[in-house]
Amino acid sequence: MDLSTNDPVRDELLKTNPAFRDLVHQHQNFENRLSELAHLTYPSDDEQLEEVTLKKKKLLIKDEIYSMLQQHSVSH
């Protein structure tokens, strides 16, 4: 998720919604770990499995984030 661009809905949710803030934080943590794994020259089997698992979890969280953004936009 690109947090560098201005998005008033996202900014408002980050300030007012702890669940949304937690999801964004988790997404960033997964992205950081995936970046670490991507820089490994010879990842182990466990690290490869972790990478696949993290990608799936990150995508699920991204879907939740966008769902919350859409619901907030519609309700306001």
N, C-alpha and C positions, 0 to 999 in steps of 0.2 A: 504494500500500500504506500502510495506516495504522499508523505505528509509535508512535503516541501511546498506544495501549491496551496493557495488560499481556497478554502471551502467553508463558507459560513455555517452550513449545517453541521459539518464534521467538527468545526471549532466549538460550536455551541454544545454538541454532545460530549466532547472531551471535557468541557467545563462542568457540565451538569449531570452526566450519567456515568456513575462508577462502573457499571457493567460494560458499557461501551469502551471506557478508558482501559479496563482490564483486557478486553479483547484486542484492542490496538497494541497494548503492551505485549501481550502474548505473541501477536503477529510479528512484532519487531524482534522479539527474542528468537523466534523460529527463524526469521530471516538472517539474524546474526549468526546463529549456529549453522545454518545452511551455507553461509558464506565461508565459515571456518572449514566445513567439510569439503567444500568445493576446491579449497586450496591444498588439500592433502594430495600428495603425489601418488601414494599407494594406500588408499583406504582399505581397512579390514572389512571382512564380511559384515561385522556388526555395524561399522560406520556406514556402509552402503545401505544396510537395512534401515538404520536411523535416518539417513537422508530421504529415503522413499517415504517413510512414516511421517517425517516432519513436513514434507511437501504436501501430503494428504491433509494433515492437521491444519497446516497453514491455509490451504484452500478452503477448508470448512469454516475456519474463522473468518476468512475474507468474505465468504458468502454471508455469514452472520452479520458482519460489519455493514455490508452493503444493504442487507435487509433492514437493519436498524436505521440506516441513513434514509432509505426509501420511506419507511413507516413514519419517520420524523418529518420528512418533507411533506407527506400527504396530510399528516395531522396538524401541521402548522401553516 
